[in-house]
């Protein structure tokens, strides 16, 4: 019995050592370890039969089993070390970098021309004490039209001009809705600008888009007059286009301001002598402005007997096109790197 057991242990040891040496990776070597030394391993199974041996035979079998176990564990450790060294050397070869090759050039992005102008615009108004506010682009008609004196039947409310979600919700046609929300939430003094996307049903061409950007301003306080509006616009335009520009105010009508005006800017390219940019007139139409209508103040819970204010709105695309002499609005949206990298 003892001879058979010793021979069996010897055979297991020889086969195991060969299997370990032939193990191609760490998983294969680990499988051999489990197969031989695990709880259900072959060597473990042999040792479980020692109960059938006599007291004299057990130490002999135990010593031989320990000898085989130690040999197997040593062989496993050596094989694992070999495999790790082999994989490490291979990984170094695969990941080797030829330091003589030129480095990769990464192209740095640039700010979009509209972002450049918008950031400058924000800086100008923040310097004058204004706060930048925003509001929802999907807006209720009461904020876009009703509270701005733009009642049913007004052309601006027609489906030809406005994107309707339903009868009471639209894609905002102007950021004046942000002014209304601000006056409802905050009492004077108020000095804000509200830049953002707006939507109108225009066909895409060189000067129109159904999606564009506006920046509107609102000031409400005691004693605000048209002179404050003119002084603010003059300071704004001179910071934007240079100290030599002049402003011209022409009477106009907006339902939410009274009096209202269209504001022209003397052509900063030809200094008013006439050129292609101003179409030979010497003036460029820039924005609409006016004194906030008393009813609009009342709609927002502000007493027009105590407070007054002014508001104006300008198209961000228009300012950008004038600033950089861009003659086609679509260039701003096409993401052509050849165009954008000029800025």
LUMSE-229620 format. One record per residue (C-alpha): residue in three letters; x, y, z. Coordinates in steps of 0.5 Angstrom, whole numbers, plus 500, padded with zeros to 3 digits. Example, Ala and Ser with C-alpha at 12.3 -4.5 7.8 and 13.67 -1.06 7.14 Angstrom:
2
<pt rest="Ala" x="525" y="491" z="516"/>
<pt rest="Ser" x="527" y="498" z="514"/>
//
This chain:
343
<pt rest="Unk" x="500" y="500" z="500"/>
<pt rest="Unk" x="506" y="505" z="502"/>
<pt rest="Unk" x="509" y="503" z="496"/>
<pt rest="Unk" x="503" y="505" z="491"/>
<pt rest="Unk" x="502" y="511" z="495"/>
<pt rest="Unk" x="509" y="514" z="494"/>
<pt rest="Unk" x="509" y="512" z="487"/>
<pt rest="Unk" x="503" y="516" z="486"/>
<pt rest="Unk" x="506" y="522" z="489"/>
<pt rest="Unk" x="512" y="522" z="485"/>
<pt rest="Unk" x="508" y="521" z="479"/>
<pt rest="Unk" x="504" y="527" z="481"/>
<pt rest="Unk" x="510" y="531" z="482"/>
<pt rest="Unk" x="513" y="530" z="476"/>
<pt rest="Unk" x="507" y="531" z="472"/>
<pt rest="Unk" x="506" y="538" z="475"/>
<pt rest="Unk" x="513" y="540" z="474"/>
<pt rest="Unk" x="512" y="539" z="467"/>
<pt rest="Unk" x="506" y="542" z="467"/>
<pt rest="Unk" x="508" y="548" z="470"/>
<pt rest="Unk" x="514" y="549" z="466"/>
<pt rest="Unk" x="509" y="549" z="460"/>
<pt rest="Unk" x="505" y="554" z="463"/>
<pt rest="Unk" x="504" y="560" z="457"/>
<pt rest="Unk" x="501" y="565" z="462"/>
<pt rest="Unk" x="499" y="566" z="469"/>
<pt rest="Unk" x="492" y="563" z="469"/>
<pt rest="Unk" x="495" y="557" z="466"/>
<pt rest="Unk" x="500" y="556" z="472"/>
<pt rest="Unk" x="495" y="558" z="477"/>
<pt rest="Unk" x="490" y="553" z="474"/>
<pt rest="Unk" x="496" y="548" z="475"/>
<pt rest="Unk" x="496" y="550" z="482"/>
<pt rest="Unk" x="489" y="549" z="484"/>
<pt rest="Unk" x="489" y="542" z="480"/>
<pt rest="Unk" x="494" y="540" z="485"/>
<pt rest="Unk" x="494" y="543" z="491"/>
<pt rest="Unk" x="487" y="546" z="492"/>
<pt rest="Unk" x="482" y="543" z="496"/>
<pt rest="Unk" x="480" y="538" z="491"/>
<pt rest="Unk" x="487" y="538" z="488"/>
<pt rest="Unk" x="490" y="531" z="486"/>
<pt rest="Unk" x="496" y="531" z="492"/>
<pt rest="Unk" x="490" y="533" z="497"/>
<pt rest="Unk" x="486" y="527" z="495"/>
<pt rest="Unk" x="492" y="523" z="496"/>
<pt rest="Unk" x="493" y="526" z="503"/>
<pt rest="Unk" x="486" y="524" z="505"/>
<pt rest="Unk" x="487" y="517" z="504"/>
<pt rest="Unk" x="493" y="517" z="510"/>
<pt rest="Unk" x="488" y="515" z="515"/>
<pt rest="Unk" x="488" y="508" z="512"/>
<pt rest="Unk" x="496" y="508" z="513"/>
<pt rest="Unk" x="499" y="505" z="519"/>
<pt rest="Unk" x="502" y="509" z="524"/>
<pt rest="Unk" x="509" y="508" z="522"/>
<pt rest="Unk" x="507" y="509" z="514"/>
<pt rest="Unk" x="504" y="516" z="515"/>
<pt rest="Unk" x="511" y="520" z="517"/>
<pt rest="Unk" x="514" y="517" z="511"/>
<pt rest="Unk" x="508" y="519" z="506"/>
<pt rest="Unk" x="507" y="526" z="510"/>
<pt rest="Unk" x="515" y="527" z="509"/>
<pt rest="Unk" x="514" y="525" z="501"/>
<pt rest="Unk" x="508" y="529" z="500"/>
<pt rest="Unk" x="511" y="536" z="503"/>
<pt rest="Unk" x="517" y="535" z="499"/>
<pt rest="Unk" x="513" y="535" z="493"/>
<pt rest="Unk" x="509" y="540" z="495"/>
<pt rest="Unk" x="515" y="545" z="496"/>
<pt rest="Unk" x="518" y="543" z="490"/>
<pt rest="Unk" x="511" y="545" z="486"/>
<pt rest="Unk" x="511" y="551" z="490"/>
<pt rest="Unk" x="518" y="553" z="488"/>
<pt rest="Unk" x="517" y="551" z="481"/>
<pt rest="Unk" x="510" y="556" z="481"/>
<pt rest="Unk" x="514" y="562" z="484"/>
<pt rest="Unk" x="520" y="561" z="479"/>
<pt rest="Unk" x="515" y="560" z="473"/>
<pt rest="Unk" x="511" y="566" z="475"/>
<pt rest="Unk" x="517" y="570" z="476"/>
<pt rest="Unk" x="519" y="568" z="469"/>
<pt rest="Unk" x="512" y="570" z="466"/>
<pt rest="Unk" x="512" y="577" z="469"/>
<pt rest="Unk" x="519" y="578" z="467"/>
<pt rest="Unk" x="517" y="576" z="460"/>
<pt rest="Unk" x="511" y="580" z="459"/>
<pt rest="Unk" x="515" y="586" z="462"/>
<pt rest="Unk" x="520" y="586" z="457"/>
<pt rest="Unk" x="515" y="585" z="451"/>
<pt rest="Unk" x="511" y="591" z="454"/>
<pt rest="Unk" x="517" y="595" z="454"/>
<pt rest="Unk" x="518" y="593" z="447"/>
<pt rest="Unk" x="511" y="595" z="444"/>
<pt rest="Unk" x="511" y="601" z="448"/>
<pt rest="Unk" x="518" y="604" z="446"/>
<pt rest="Unk" x="518" y="611" z="444"/>
<pt rest="Unk" x="522" y="613" z="438"/>
<pt rest="Unk" x="525" y="620" z="441"/>
<pt rest="Unk" x="528" y="622" z="435"/>
<pt rest="Unk" x="521" y="623" z="432"/>
<pt rest="Unk" x="518" y="630" z="431"/>
<pt rest="Unk" x="512" y="631" z="437"/>
<pt rest="Unk" x="505" y="631" z="435"/>
<pt rest="Unk" x="502" y="638" z="434"/>
<pt rest="Unk" x="496" y="640" z="438"/>
<pt rest="Unk" x="491" y="645" z="434"/>
<pt rest="Unk" x="489" y="650" z="440"/>
<pt rest="Unk" x="482" y="653" z="439"/>
<pt rest="Unk" x="480" y="660" z="438"/>
<pt rest="Unk" x="474" y="664" z="441"/>
<pt rest="Unk" x="468" y="665" z="436"/>
<pt rest="Unk" x="468" y="672" z="433"/>
<pt rest="Unk" x="461" y="672" z="436"/>
<pt rest="Unk" x="463" y="670" z="443"/>
<pt rest="Unk" x="469" y="675" z="443"/>
<pt rest="Unk" x="464" y="681" z="441"/>
<pt rest="Unk" x="459" y="678" z="447"/>
<pt rest="Unk" x="465" y="678" z="452"/>
<pt rest="Unk" x="467" y="685" z="450"/>
<pt rest="Unk" x="460" y="687" z="451"/>
<pt rest="Unk" x="459" y="684" z="457"/>
<pt rest="Unk" x="465" y="687" z="460"/>
<pt rest="Unk" x="463" y="694" z="458"/>
<pt rest="Unk" x="456" y="694" z="461"/>
<pt rest="Unk" x="459" y="691" z="467"/>
<pt rest="Unk" x="464" y="696" z="468"/>
<pt rest="Unk" x="458" y="701" z="468"/>
<pt rest="Unk" x="454" y="697" z="473"/>
<pt rest="Unk" x="450" y="693" z="470"/>
<pt rest="Unk" x="448" y="685" z="471"/>
<pt rest="Unk" x="448" y="680" z="466"/>
<pt rest="Unk" x="441" y="676" z="467"/>
<pt rest="Unk" x="438" y="670" z="463"/>
<pt rest="Unk" x="431" y="667" z="462"/>
<pt rest="Unk" x="428" y="661" z="458"/>
<pt rest="Unk" x="428" y="661" z="451"/>
<pt rest="Unk" x="421" y="657" z="451"/>
<pt rest="Unk" x="417" y="662" z="454"/>
<pt rest="Unk" x="409" y="664" z="455"/>
<pt rest="Unk" x="406" y="669" z="451"/>
<pt rest="Unk" x="404" y="674" z="457"/>
<pt rest="Unk" x="412" y="675" z="458"/>
<pt rest="Unk" x="414" y="676" z="450"/>
<pt rest="Unk" x="407" y="680" z="448"/>
<pt rest="Unk" x="402" y="681" z="453"/>
<pt rest="Unk" x="406" y="685" z="458"/>
<pt rest="Unk" x="410" y="689" z="453"/>
<pt rest="Unk" x="403" y="692" z="450"/>
<pt rest="Unk" x="404" y="687" z="444"/>
<pt rest="Unk" x="396" y="685" z="444"/>
<pt rest="Unk" x="392" y="680" z="440"/>
<pt rest="Unk" x="392" y="682" z="432"/>
<pt rest="Unk" x="399" y="685" z="433"/>
<pt rest="Unk" x="403" y="683" z="427"/>
<pt rest="Unk" x="409" y="680" z="431"/>
<pt rest="Unk" x="404" y="675" z="434"/>
<pt rest="Unk" x="402" y="672" z="427"/>
<pt rest="Unk" x="405" y="665" z="426"/>
<pt rest="Unk" x="408" y="668" z="420"/>
<pt rest="Unk" x="413" y="671" z="424"/>
<pt rest="Unk" x="413" y="667" z="431"/>
<pt rest="Unk" x="414" y="660" z="432"/>
<pt rest="Unk" x="408" y="657" z="437"/>
<pt rest="Unk" x="409" y="651" z="441"/>
<pt rest="Unk" x="401" y="652" z="443"/>
<pt rest="Unk" x="397" y="658" z="443"/>
<pt rest="Unk" x="400" y="660" z="450"/>
<pt rest="Unk" x="407" y="658" z="449"/>
<pt rest="Unk" x="412" y="661" z="444"/>
<pt rest="Unk" x="420" y="661" z="442"/>
<pt rest="Unk" x="421" y="668" z="445"/>
<pt rest="Unk" x="422" y="673" z="439"/>
<pt rest="Unk" x="426" y="677" z="443"/>
<pt rest="Unk" x="430" y="677" z="450"/>
<pt rest="Unk" x="425" y="683" z="453"/>
<pt rest="Unk" x="421" y="677" z="456"/>
<pt rest="Unk" x="427" y="677" z="461"/>
<pt rest="Unk" x="426" y="684" z="463"/>
<pt rest="Unk" x="419" y="683" z="464"/>
<pt rest="Unk" x="421" y="677" z="469"/>
<pt rest="Unk" x="427" y="681" z="472"/>
<pt rest="Unk" x="422" y="687" z="474"/>
<pt rest="Unk" x="417" y="682" z="477"/>
<pt rest="Unk" x="422" y="679" z="481"/>
<pt rest="Unk" x="426" y="685" z="483"/>
<pt rest="Unk" x="424" y="692" z="485"/>
<pt rest="Unk" x="428" y="698" z="482"/>
<pt rest="Unk" x="434" y="700" z="482"/>
<pt rest="Unk" x="435" y="696" z="476"/>
<pt rest="Unk" x="440" y="696" z="471"/>
<pt rest="Unk" x="441" y="689" z="467"/>
<pt rest="Unk" x="443" y="686" z="460"/>
<pt rest="Unk" x="440" y="680" z="457"/>
<pt rest="Unk" x="444" y="677" z="452"/>
<pt rest="Unk" x="441" y="670" z="449"/>
<pt rest="Unk" x="438" y="666" z="443"/>
<pt rest="Unk" x="432" y="669" z="440"/>
<pt rest="Unk" x="427" y="666" z="434"/>
<pt rest="Unk" x="423" y="668" z="428"/>
<pt rest="Unk" x="420" y="665" z="422"/>
<pt rest="Unk" x="425" y="668" z="417"/>
<pt rest="Unk" x="428" y="665" z="411"/>
<pt rest="Unk" x="436" y="664" z="411"/>
<pt rest="Unk" x="440" y="669" z="407"/>
<pt rest="Unk" x="446" y="673" z="408"/>
<pt rest="Unk" x="442" y="678" z="413"/>
<pt rest="Unk" x="437" y="673" z="416"/>
<pt rest="Unk" x="436" y="667" z="420"/>
<pt rest="Unk" x="431" y="664" z="424"/>
<pt rest="Unk" x="435" y="663" z="430"/>
<pt rest="Unk" x="440" y="669" z="432"/>
<pt rest="Unk" x="442" y="673" z="438"/>
<pt rest="Unk" x="440" y="679" z="442"/>
<pt rest="Unk" x="443" y="683" z="447"/>
<pt rest="Unk" x="438" y="688" z="451"/>
<pt rest="Unk" x="439" y="693" z="456"/>
<pt rest="Unk" x="434" y="695" z="461"/>
<pt rest="Unk" x="435" y="701" z="467"/>
<pt rest="Unk" x="429" y="703" z="472"/>
<pt rest="Unk" x="430" y="708" z="477"/>
<pt rest="Unk" x="428" y="715" z="479"/>
<pt rest="Unk" x="429" y="720" z="475"/>
<pt rest="Unk" x="431" y="716" z="469"/>
<pt rest="Unk" x="430" y="720" z="462"/>
<pt rest="Unk" x="432" y="720" z="455"/>
<pt rest="Unk" x="438" y="724" z="456"/>
<pt rest="Unk" x="441" y="718" z="460"/>
<pt rest="Unk" x="439" y="713" z="454"/>
<pt rest="Unk" x="443" y="717" z="449"/>
<pt rest="Unk" x="449" y="718" z="454"/>
<pt rest="Unk" x="449" y="710" z="455"/>
<pt rest="Unk" x="449" y="708" z="448"/>
<pt rest="Unk" x="454" y="713" z="446"/>
<pt rest="Unk" x="459" y="711" z="451"/>
<pt rest="Unk" x="457" y="704" z="449"/>
<pt rest="Unk" x="458" y="705" z="442"/>
<pt rest="Unk" x="465" y="709" z="443"/>
<pt rest="Unk" x="468" y="703" z="447"/>
<pt rest="Unk" x="466" y="698" z="442"/>
<pt rest="Unk" x="467" y="702" z="435"/>
<pt rest="Unk" x="472" y="708" z="437"/>
<pt rest="Unk" x="471" y="715" z="440"/>
<pt rest="Unk" x="470" y="718" z="433"/>
<pt rest="Unk" x="463" y="715" z="432"/>
<pt rest="Unk" x="457" y="719" z="432"/>
<pt rest="Unk" x="450" y="717" z="434"/>
<pt rest="Unk" x="443" y="719" z="430"/>
<pt rest="Unk" x="436" y="718" z="433"/>
<pt rest="Unk" x="430" y="717" z="429"/>
<pt rest="Unk" x="423" y="717" z="431"/>
<pt rest="Unk" x="420" y="710" z="431"/>
<pt rest="Unk" x="414" y="706" z="434"/>
<pt rest="Unk" x="415" y="700" z="439"/>
<pt rest="Unk" x="409" y="698" z="443"/>
<pt rest="Unk" x="413" y="697" z="450"/>
<pt rest="Unk" x="417" y="704" z="449"/>
<pt rest="Unk" x="415" y="711" z="449"/>
<pt rest="Unk" x="418" y="715" z="446"/>
<pt rest="Unk" x="422" y="710" z="442"/>
<pt rest="Unk" x="427" y="711" z="437"/>
<pt rest="Unk" x="432" y="708" z="432"/>
<pt rest="Unk" x="439" y="709" z="433"/>
<pt rest="Unk" x="444" y="710" z="427"/>
<pt rest="Unk" x="451" y="710" z="428"/>
<pt rest="Unk" x="456" y="714" z="423"/>
<pt rest="Unk" x="460" y="709" z="419"/>
<pt rest="Unk" x="466" y="708" z="422"/>
<pt rest="Unk" x="469" y="705" z="416"/>
<pt rest="Unk" x="469" y="711" z="412"/>
<pt rest="Unk" x="467" y="716" z="417"/>
<pt rest="Unk" x="461" y="718" z="414"/>
<pt rest="Unk" x="463" y="720" z="407"/>
<pt rest="Unk" x="460" y="714" z="404"/>
<pt rest="Unk" x="462" y="707" z="403"/>
<pt rest="Unk" x="460" y="700" z="401"/>
<pt rest="Unk" x="459" y="698" z="408"/>
<pt rest="Unk" x="454" y="704" z="410"/>
<pt rest="Unk" x="451" y="703" z="402"/>
<pt rest="Unk" x="453" y="710" z="401"/>
<pt rest="Unk" x="449" y="714" z="406"/>
<pt rest="Unk" x="455" y="715" z="412"/>
<pt rest="Unk" x="450" y="712" z="417"/>
<pt rest="Unk" x="449" y="705" z="419"/>
<pt rest="Unk" x="442" y="703" z="423"/>
<pt rest="Unk" x="444" y="699" z="429"/>
<pt rest="Unk" x="439" y="698" z="434"/>
<pt rest="Unk" x="432" y="700" z="437"/>
<pt rest="Unk" x="431" y="704" z="444"/>
<pt rest="Unk" x="426" y="708" z="448"/>
<pt rest="Unk" x="423" y="710" z="455"/>
<pt rest="Unk" x="420" y="704" z="458"/>
<pt rest="Unk" x="412" y="705" z="457"/>
<pt rest="Unk" x="409" y="707" z="463"/>
<pt rest="Unk" x="404" y="701" z="462"/>
<pt rest="Unk" x="409" y="696" z="462"/>
<pt rest="Unk" x="412" y="699" z="469"/>
<pt rest="Unk" x="405" y="698" z="471"/>
<pt rest="Unk" x="404" y="691" z="469"/>
<pt rest="Unk" x="410" y="689" z="473"/>
<pt rest="Unk" x="408" y="692" z="479"/>
<pt rest="Unk" x="412" y="699" z="479"/>
<pt rest="Unk" x="409" y="705" z="480"/>
<pt rest="Unk" x="411" y="710" z="473"/>
<pt rest="Unk" x="409" y="716" z="478"/>
<pt rest="Unk" x="416" y="714" z="482"/>
<pt rest="Unk" x="420" y="711" z="477"/>
<pt rest="Unk" x="422" y="711" z="470"/>
<pt rest="Unk" x="427" y="707" z="465"/>
<pt rest="Unk" x="430" y="706" z="458"/>
<pt rest="Unk" x="431" y="700" z="454"/>
<pt rest="Unk" x="434" y="698" z="448"/>
<pt rest="Unk" x="436" y="692" z="444"/>
<pt rest="Unk" x="441" y="690" z="439"/>
<pt rest="Unk" x="443" y="684" z="435"/>
<pt rest="Unk" x="449" y="681" z="437"/>
<pt rest="Unk" x="450" y="678" z="429"/>
<pt rest="Unk" x="449" y="685" z="427"/>
<pt rest="Unk" x="455" y="688" z="431"/>
<pt rest="Unk" x="459" y="682" z="430"/>
<pt rest="Unk" x="459" y="683" z="422"/>
<pt rest="Unk" x="460" y="691" z="423"/>
<pt rest="Unk" x="466" y="690" z="427"/>
<pt rest="Unk" x="469" y="685" z="423"/>
<pt rest="Unk" x="466" y="687" z="416"/>
<pt rest="Unk" x="463" y="680" z="415"/>
<pt rest="Unk" x="458" y="681" z="409"/>
<pt rest="Unk" x="454" y="674" z="410"/>
<pt rest="Unk" x="451" y="672" z="416"/>
<pt rest="Unk" x="451" y="665" z="414"/>
<pt rest="Unk" x="459" y="665" z="415"/>
<pt rest="Unk" x="458" y="665" z="423"/>
<pt rest="Unk" x="454" y="659" z="423"/>
<pt rest="Unk" x="458" y="654" z="418"/>
<pt rest="Unk" x="464" y="652" z="423"/>
<pt rest="Unk" x="468" y="653" z="417"/>
<pt rest="Unk" x="475" y="653" z="420"/>
<pt rest="Unk" x="478" y="657" z="415"/>
<pt rest="Unk" x="474" y="663" z="416"/>
<pt rest="Unk" x="474" y="662" z="424"/>
<pt rest="Unk" x="481" y="662" z="425"/>
<pt rest="Unk" x="482" y="669" z="422"/>
<pt rest="Unk" x="479" y="671" z="429"/>
//
